[in-house]
């Protein structure tokens, strides 16, 4: 009998569609049964494209009693319990709310979606009612019509709010609308069997749901850390055919493939001890489909919103590496419109938790995919329309060991740094690996480093050895470069600084990279250009 391979569910967020199309489904229903057995109102925060909508859709199918969809899954036993009865499910998908056409259109969009759900249940509600009254009517009349308590599922509750991360006034207005809209989920508790709420962030949780019975926030609870996303064990268990195909296509062993996938896509952590490591489902599925190590996840959202966020706050990429945070941070990162940048980036998924040096925690980028993507956004902000040409010039120069061209590209990059960034981003973080940098030196280093990463180049900053630390070790197309950077302040000789840089390489690092190109360069801090270098 022919073994029919399960399909990859790329972009499929509906449980019923996934099961009927014979797609791979990583069974997470054990967590859902636990939630139903132990409580009645929950909140889960996860980044976009992490399986929140699929989780909500699975709960919808579960409460609707669609037994045929759960054959062979953990939840099959739940549906076969003697006392099980299906419930009417009110599912609000706030990601469908229109947010780009003004405040009034946003309110009407919420009203229209709620009325459409009422129509599906055959319930006629007056259109002139407020959006909160319409939802209130929907809950009460649905429960009475079916003589059953309803299930309320709110997916992406904060999407209308987080769309305005760069417009605090509008964000605050939208938050007030959502607060009033959700109020009846508390006031009509006697008509509700189960409530499950998801969102990208926890920023607005307390502001929006201050009128709601406090949900149990499972976002950082270790027992639910794996409710969304793939563990490495799950990838090995559910995708063996795709692992083998991809390894054969790339002409590497399966072990080597998993090692590289772990480096590029693994690393998200959603528990207060920072022990879990998860793969983003969308990136994993896209990788198996295209068989290329590309940056899939960031392009599924709104990269311009993040790019503008970085630009407006003059942020660098390196300032968030090994960023120390308290144990309380994971649970309370702050409300979005007043949260520090690390709070926003953490909840949006661009930063994740790591164990700290003591009892505290730290933040870092989850993996190479996210780190390179953030670097690329930063460089696009700096270079604007010239980014593609300058990046191509660098790739060619590194391939052919054209050091003069490498310096020329670096100078084009440095010349593009906005003048006021020297008073902003350059001063935001000047410690790295316990080494202190001057303000401008930090900006030069972090910009060059982000540029290299944004080009997809393998680069190691502050490469520690028993002899010291190299500023940059760059590897591209079989070539290795060891780069030492010196800053010449007012009155200092750049030729002398470049010579000092080369002496450091020759003394400490050359023997470690015998075939490497060594570059000692000096940046004139007044001209903001590399004016002297030795190769």
C-alpha positions in Angstrom: 0.0 0.0 0.0 1.4 3.4 -1.0 2.3 5.7 2.0 0.6 9.0 1.3 2.6 11.8 2.8 0.9 14.4 4.9 1.0 17.9 3.4 2.8 20.9 4.9 0.2 23.3 6.4 1.9 26.5 5.3 -0.4 29.4 6.0 -3.3 27.1 7.2 -4.7 28.5 10.5 -8.0 26.7 10.5 -8.0 23.3 12.4 -10.9 21.8 10.4 -9.2 22.7 7.0 -5.9 21.4 8.2 -7.3 18.0 9.3 -9.5 17.6 6.2 -6.7 18.4 3.8 -4.5 15.7 5.4 -1.9 18.1 6.7 0.7 17.6 9.3 -0.7 18.5 12.7 1.6 18.7 15.7 -0.8 17.5 18.5 -1.3 20.3 21.1 -4.7 19.2 22.2 -3.4 17.8 25.5 -2.8 21.5 26.7 -6.4 22.5 25.6 -8.0 19.6 27.5 -6.0 20.6 30.6 -7.2 24.2 30.3 -10.9 23.1 30.0 -10.6 20.7 32.9 -8.9 23.2 35.3 -10.5 26.6 34.7 -12.8 28.8 32.6 -11.1 32.0 31.6 -7.5 32.3 30.1 -5.2 34.7 28.4 -2.3 33.7 26.1 0.2 36.1 24.6 2.4 34.9 21.7 4.1 36.7 18.8 2.3 36.6 15.4 2.5 33.5 13.3 3.1 31.4 16.3 -0.1 29.3 16.2 -2.5 31.4 18.3 -5.2 31.4 15.6 -4.8 27.6 15.1 -5.2 27.1 18.8 -8.4 29.2 18.9 -9.7 27.3 15.9 -8.9 24.0 17.5 -10.8 25.1 20.7 -13.7 26.1 18.4 -13.9 22.6 16.8 -13.4 20.9 20.2 -16.3 22.8 21.9 -18.5 22.3 18.8 -18.1 18.5 19.2 -16.5 17.8 15.8 -15.3 14.4 16.9 -14.2 13.2 13.4 -11.5 15.9 13.4 -9.9 14.6 16.6 -9.4 11.0 15.7 -6.0 9.8 16.9 -5.4 13.0 18.9 -5.2 13.5 22.6 -8.5 15.3 22.8 -10.4 12.3 21.3 -10.9 10.9 24.8 -12.4 14.3 26.0 -15.0 14.2 23.3 -16.0 10.7 24.1 -16.6 11.4 27.8 -20.1 10.5 28.9 -21.0 14.0 30.1 -19.7 15.9 27.1 -22.1 18.3 25.3 -21.2 20.7 22.5 -21.6 24.4 23.1 -22.3 27.4 20.9 -19.0 29.2 20.2 -18.7 33.0 19.7 -15.4 33.5 18.0 -14.1 37.1 17.6 -11.2 37.5 15.3 -9.9 41.0 15.9 -7.2 40.7 13.3 -10.0 41.3 10.7 -10.8 44.7 12.1 -10.0 47.5 9.7 -7.5 49.8 11.3 -6.1 51.9 8.4 -9.1 54.0 7.5 -9.7 56.1 10.6 -11.3 55.8 14.0 -15.0 55.7 12.9 -14.3 52.9 10.3 -12.5 50.9 13.0 -15.6 51.0 15.3 -17.9 50.1 12.4 -15.6 47.2 11.5 -15.9 45.8 15.0 -19.7 46.3 14.9 -20.0 44.6 11.5 -18.0 41.6 12.5 -20.2 41.1 15.7 -23.4 41.5 13.7 -22.2 38.9 11.2 -21.7 36.4 14.0 -25.2 37.1 15.3 -26.6 36.5 11.9 -24.9 33.1 11.7 -26.7 32.2 14.9 -30.0 33.5 13.5 -30.2 36.3 16.0 -31.5 39.7 15.0 -29.8 42.6 16.8 -30.6 46.3 16.2 -27.8 47.9 14.2 -28.0 51.2 16.0 -26.9 49.6 19.3 -23.3 50.4 20.5 -20.7 47.7 19.8 -20.6 46.7 23.5 -24.4 46.4 23.6 -24.4 44.3 20.4 -21.8 41.9 21.9 -23.8 41.8 25.1 -27.0 40.9 23.2 -25.1 38.3 21.2 -23.9 36.5 24.3 -27.2 36.5 26.2 -29.5 35.7 23.4 -27.3 32.9 22.0 -27.1 31.2 25.4 -30.9 31.5 25.8 -31.6 30.3 22.3 -29.6 27.1 22.7 -30.3 26.8 26.4 -26.6 26.4 27.0 -23.7 28.6 28.2 -21.6 29.9 25.3 -17.9 29.7 24.7 -16.2 33.1 23.9 -13.0 33.0 22.0 -11.2 36.3 21.3 -8.3 36.0 18.9 -5.7 38.8 18.6 -7.6 40.9 21.1 -5.0 43.7 20.8 -4.5 43.8 17.0 -6.5 47.1 16.6 -4.4 48.6 19.4 -0.9 47.4 18.5 -1.3 48.6 14.9 -0.8 52.1 16.4 2.5 51.5 18.3 3.9 54.6 16.6 0.8 56.7 17.3 0.3 56.7 21.1 -2.7 59.1 21.0 -4.6 56.8 18.6 -3.5 53.7 20.5 -5.0 55.1 23.7 -8.3 56.0 21.9 -8.5 52.4 20.5 -7.8 50.9 23.9 -10.8 52.7 25.4 -13.0 51.4 22.6 -11.8 47.8 23.2 -12.2 48.2 27.0 -15.9 49.2 26.5 -16.4 46.4 23.9 -15.1 43.6 26.1 -16.9 44.7 29.3 -19.9 42.3 28.8 -17.5 39.3 28.9 -17.4 40.1 32.7 -21.0 41.3 33.2 -22.5 38.2 31.5 -20.4 35.6 33.2 -23.4 33.5 34.1 -24.0 32.9 30.4 -20.4 31.9 29.5 -18.9 28.4 29.9 -15.3 29.1 28.8 -13.3 32.2 27.6 -10.0 32.1 25.8 -8.2 35.3 24.8 -5.1 35.6 22.7 -2.9 38.5 21.7 0.5 39.5 20.5 1.3 41.4 23.6 0.4 41.7 27.3 0.9 45.5 27.2 -2.8 46.3 27.1 -4.0 43.4 29.1 -4.6 45.2 32.3 -5.8 48.4 30.6 -8.2 46.7 28.2 -9.4 44.0 30.6 -9.6 46.0 33.8 -13.3 45.5 33.6 -13.0 41.7 33.1 -12.8 39.0 35.7 -9.0 38.4 35.9 -8.1 35.8 33.3 -5.4 33.2 34.3 -2.4 34.4 32.3 -0.7 31.3 31.0 1.7 33.2 28.7 4.8 32.5 30.8 3.7 29.4 32.8 6.2 26.6 32.3 3.5 23.9 32.0 2.0 25.8 28.9 5.3 27.0 27.4 4.9 24.6 24.5 1.2 25.2 23.7 2.2 27.0 20.6 5.4 26.6 18.5 7.4 23.4 17.7 10.0 21.8 20.0 12.9 20.1 18.3 11.5 16.8 19.5 8.2 17.5 17.7 10.0 18.4 14.5 11.8 15.1 14.6 8.6 13.2 15.4 6.2 14.9 12.9 8.4 15.9 10.0 10.8 12.9 9.3 10.0 12.8 5.6 10.6 16.5 5.1 13.8 16.3 7.2 15.1 13.6 4.9 14.1 15.3 1.7 15.6 18.6 2.7 18.9 17.0 3.9 19.2 15.1 0.6 18.4 18.3 -1.4 21.1 20.2 0.5 23.5 17.3 0.3 24.1 17.2 4.0 23.3 14.7 6.8 20.1 14.9 8.7 22.1 15.6 11.9 23.8 18.5 10.2 20.5 19.8 8.9 18.9 19.8 12.4 22.0 21.5 13.7 21.7 24.3 11.2 18.0 24.6 11.7 18.5 24.9 15.4 21.0 27.8 14.9 18.8 29.6 12.4 15.2 29.1 13.6 15.1 27.7 17.1 15.4 29.8 20.3 12.0 31.3 21.3 11.3 30.9 25.0 8.0 31.4 26.8 8.5 30.4 30.4 9.7 32.3 33.4 12.8 30.0 33.8 13.8 30.6 30.1 14.4 26.8 29.7 12.2 26.1 26.7 13.4 26.5 23.2 10.9 26.6 20.4 10.8 27.0 16.6 8.4 29.4 15.0 5.9 27.2 13.0 5.7 29.5 10.0 9.5 29.7 9.5 9.8 26.0 10.0 7.1 25.0 7.5 8.4 27.6 4.9 11.9 26.3 5.2 10.8 22.7 4.6 8.8 23.9 1.6 11.5 26.1 0.0 14.5 24.3 1.4 16.5 27.5 1.8 17.7 29.3 4.9 15.8 32.6 4.5 14.2 35.1 6.8 10.5 34.1 6.5 8.9 35.2 9.8 9.5 39.0 9.8 8.0 39.4 6.3 4.7 38.0 7.4 3.9 41.0 9.6 4.5 44.7 9.1 8.2 45.2 8.9 7.8 48.9 8.2 6.1 49.3 11.5 9.1 47.8 13.3 11.6 49.7 11.0 9.8 53.0 12.0 9.9 52.0 15.6 13.6 51.5 15.5 14.1 54.7 13.6 11.9 56.9 15.7 13.7 55.8 18.9 17.2 55.8 17.4 17.8 52.2 18.4 20.7 50.0 17.5 20.6 46.2 17.2 23.5 45.4 19.4 22.2 47.3 22.5 19.7 44.4 23.1 22.2 41.6 23.1 22.4 39.9 26.5 20.2 42.7 27.9 19.6 42.1 31.6 16.1 42.2 33.0 14.5 41.3 36.3 12.5 38.2 37.1 9.4 40.4 37.1 9.9 41.7 33.6 8.5 38.6 31.8 5.2 39.0 33.6 5.0 42.8 33.6 6.8 44.3 30.5 4.7 47.5 30.7 1.9 49.0 28.7 2.7 49.5 25.1 2.5 53.3 24.7 4.8 53.8 27.7 6.9 50.6 27.7 10.7 50.8 27.2 11.8 49.4 23.8 12.9 46.1 25.3 9.4 45.6 26.6 7.8 46.1 23.2 10.4 44.1 21.3 10.1 41.2 23.8 6.3 41.0 23.6 6.4 41.3 19.8 8.7 38.3 19.6 11.9 40.1 18.4 13.6 39.5 21.7 13.2 36.4 23.9 14.3 35.3 27.4 17.6 33.8 28.3 18.9 32.7 31.7 20.9 35.5 33.3 24.2 35.4 35.1 22.6 35.2 38.6 19.0 34.7 39.5 17.8 37.3 37.0 17.1 36.9 33.3 18.4 38.5 30.1 17.0 39.3 26.7 18.5 38.4 23.3 17.4 37.8 19.7 15.8 34.3 19.5 17.9 33.1 16.6 19.9 34.1 13.5 16.7 34.7 11.4 15.4 37.4 13.8 18.8 38.9 14.4 19.6 39.2 10.7 16.1 40.5 9.9 16.4 43.3 12.6 19.8 44.2 11.3 18.4 44.5 7.8 15.6 46.8 8.9 18.0 49.0 10.7 20.3 49.3 7.7 17.4 50.0 5.3 16.5 52.9 7.6 20.0 54.3 7.3 20.7 53.6 3.6 17.1 54.2 2.3 16.9 53.5 -1.4 20.6 52.7 -1.8 20.7 49.7 0.5 20.5 47.0 -2.2 23.3 48.3 -4.3 25.6 48.9 -1.3 24.9 45.4 0.0 25.6 43.8 -3.4 28.9 45.8 -3.6 30.0 44.4 -0.2 29.2 40.8 -1.1 31.2 41.1 -4.3 34.1 42.8 -2.5 34.2 40.1 0.2 34.1 37.3 -2.4 37.0 38.7 -4.4 39.0 40.0 -1.4 38.8 43.6 -2.7 39.8 45.4 0.5 39.7 48.9 -1.1 36.1 48.3 -2.2 35.2 47.0 1.3 36.5 50.2 2.8 34.6 52.2 0.2 31.4 50.4 1.1 31.9 50.9 4.8 32.5 54.6 4.2 29.3 54.9 2.2 27.5 53.3 5.1 29.1 55.6 7.7 28.3 58.7 5.6 24.6 57.7 5.7 24.3 57.7 9.5 22.0 60.6 10.4 23.9 63.3 12.2 21.6 63.4 15.2 22.1 59.7 15.8 25.4 60.7 17.3 23.4 62.3 20.1 20.8 59.6 20.3 21.5 55.9 19.5 25.2 56.2 20.1 24.7 57.0 23.8 22.1 54.3 24.5 24.4 51.4 25.3 28.2 51.5 25.5 28.9 48.2 27.4 29.3 44.9 25.5 30.8 41.8 27.0 32.0 43.9 29.9 34.0 46.1 27.6 33.4 49.9 27.6 33.1 51.7 24.3 33.0 55.5 23.7 29.7 56.7 22.4 30.8 57.2 18.7 32.8 54.0 18.7 29.8 52.1 19.8 27.7 53.6 17.0 30.3 52.8 14.3 30.8 49.2 15.5 27.1 48.4 15.9 26.2 50.0 12.5 28.9 48.0 10.6 28.0 44.9 12.5 24.2 45.3 11.7 25.1 46.0 8.1 27.1 42.8 7.8 24.4 40.7 9.4 21.7 42.4 7.3 23.6 41.2 4.2 23.3 37.6 5.5 27.1 37.5 6.2 28.4 35.3 9.0 30.1 37.6 11.4 31.3 37.2 15.0 31.7 40.4 17.1 34.0 40.6 20.1 35.5 37.2 19.3 37.1 36.2 22.5 40.3 34.1 22.6 43.0 33.4 25.2 44.9 36.3 23.8 42.0 38.9 23.8 39.1 39.8 21.6 38.8 40.5 17.9 36.4 43.3 17.0 35.0 41.5 14.0 35.6 38.1 12.4 33.8 37.8 9.1 33.4 34.7 7.0 32.0 34.8 3.4 32.3 32.4 0.5 35.3 30.6 2.1 37.2 33.8 2.9 37.8 35.0 6.5 38.5 38.5 7.6 39.8 39.8 10.9 38.9 43.4 11.4 40.1 45.7 14.2 38.6 49.2 14.5 40.2 52.3 16.1 38.6 55.7 16.5 40.7 58.8 16.0 39.4 61.7 18.1 40.1 65.3 17.4 43.9 65.8 17.0 44.8 62.1 16.8 46.6 60.7 13.8 44.5 58.2 11.8 47.6 56.5 10.2 48.9 55.9 13.7 45.6 54.5 14.8 45.4 52.2 11.8 48.9 50.9 12.6 47.9 50.2 16.2 44.9 48.2 15.0 47.1 46.1 12.7 49.6 45.5 15.5 46.8 44.2 17.7 45.8 41.7 15.0 49.3 40.6 14.3 50.1 40.1 18.0 46.9 38.4 19.1 44.8 37.0 16.3 46.7 36.4 13.1 47.9 32.9 14.2 44.3 31.8 14.9 43.2 32.6 11.3 46.3 31.8 9.2 44.6 32.3 5.8 42.5 35.3 6.9 42.7 38.8 5.5 43.6 41.2 8.4 42.3 44.7 8.2 43.2 47.4 10.8 41.2 50.5 10.1 40.9 53.9 11.7 37.8 56.1 11.7 38.2 59.9 11.8 35.6 60.9 14.3 35.2 64.4 12.9 34.8 63.2 9.3 33.0 60.1 10.3 35.0 58.2 7.6 37.7 55.5 7.5 40.7 57.6 6.5 43.5 55.2 7.1 43.8 51.4 7.0 46.3 48.6 6.8 45.8 45.2 5.2 
